[in-house]
Amino acid sequence: MNKLIEDLIEKGMGRLMDESRDEMAQADEIYLNDHKDEDDLEKRYASLNLTREQRIIINDYIACASTVNHRFADISYMCGVKHAVGMLASLGLIKGIEAES
């Protein structure tokens, strides 16, 4: 089944994943409120009187946290695809794929 997921990614699943996730995010009130809060906090952060070294450390931390969260979202999405395919295979609705135990 992992081979199936790898094939899906190779065939453009990443683009589809990003598009569908972005579409759902833009319709989610909690996400939109959090995004607005993030923008407001970014402006407040930019106005802080920090040294160059402090700003570099904070920027690196923010970038790392963002990358980790984005990757976790991708993994979660692919895990959902894997489970959905596995369930359909175990029900016999998809042929030629072994359901994982």
C-alpha positions in Angstrom: 0.0 0.0 0.0 2.9 2.4 0.6 3.8 1.9 -3.0 0.3 3.1 -4.0 0.8 6.3 -1.9 4.2 6.9 -3.4 2.7 6.5 -6.9 -0.1 8.9 -6.1 2.4 11.5 -4.9 4.5 11.0 -8.0 1.4 11.5 -10.2 0.5 14.8 -8.8 -1.3 14.0 -5.6 0.7 16.8 -3.9 -0.8 19.5 -6.1 -4.3 18.1 -5.6 -3.7 17.8 -1.9 -2.6 21.4 -1.6 -5.6 22.7 -3.7 -8.2 20.8 -1.8 -6.7 21.6 1.6 -6.5 25.3 0.6 -10.1 25.4 -0.6 -11.3 23.8 2.6 -9.2 26.2 4.7 -10.6 29.2 3.0 -14.1 28.0 4.0 -13.2 27.3 7.6 -14.1 30.1 10.1 -11.6 28.9 12.8 -8.7 28.8 10.3 -9.6 32.2 8.9 -9.8 33.7 12.4 -6.4 32.1 13.4 -4.9 33.4 10.1 -6.1 36.9 10.9 -4.6 36.6 14.4 -1.3 35.4 12.9 -1.2 38.5 10.6 -1.9 40.8 13.6 0.8 39.1 15.7 3.3 39.3 12.9 2.8 43.1 12.7 3.2 43.4 16.5 6.4 41.2 16.3 7.8 43.4 13.5 7.4 46.5 15.7 9.4 45.0 18.6 12.7 46.6 19.4 14.9 43.4 19.0 18.5 43.0 18.3 19.5 41.4 15.0 20.5 38.2 16.8 17.2 38.0 18.7 15.2 38.5 15.5 17.3 35.8 13.6 16.6 33.3 16.4 12.9 34.1 16.5 12.6 34.0 12.7 14.4 30.7 12.6 12.1 29.3 15.2 9.0 30.5 13.4 10.2 29.1 10.1 11.0 25.8 11.7 7.6 25.5 13.4 5.8 26.4 10.2 7.8 23.8 8.2 7.1 21.1 10.9 3.3 22.0 10.9 3.1 21.9 7.1 4.9 18.6 6.9 2.6 17.1 9.6 -0.4 18.3 7.7 0.9 16.6 4.5 1.6 13.4 6.5 -1.9 13.5 8.1 -3.5 13.9 4.7 -1.6 11.0 3.2 -2.4 8.9 6.2 -6.1 9.6 5.6 -5.7 8.6 1.9 -3.9 5.4 3.0 -6.6 4.5 5.5 -9.4 5.2 3.0 -7.7 3.1 0.4 -7.1 0.3 2.9 -10.7 0.3 4.1 -12.0 0.2 0.5 -9.6 -2.6 -0.3 -10.6 -4.6 2.8 -14.2 -4.2 1.8 -13.3 -5.6 -1.7 -14.3 -2.3 -3.4 -10.7 -1.9 -4.8 -9.1 -4.8 -6.5 -5.3 -5.5 -6.7 -4.4 -3.8 -3.5 -3.5 -5.6 -0.3 -5.1 -4.1 2.8 -2.5 -3.7 5.6 -3.2 -5.3 8.9 
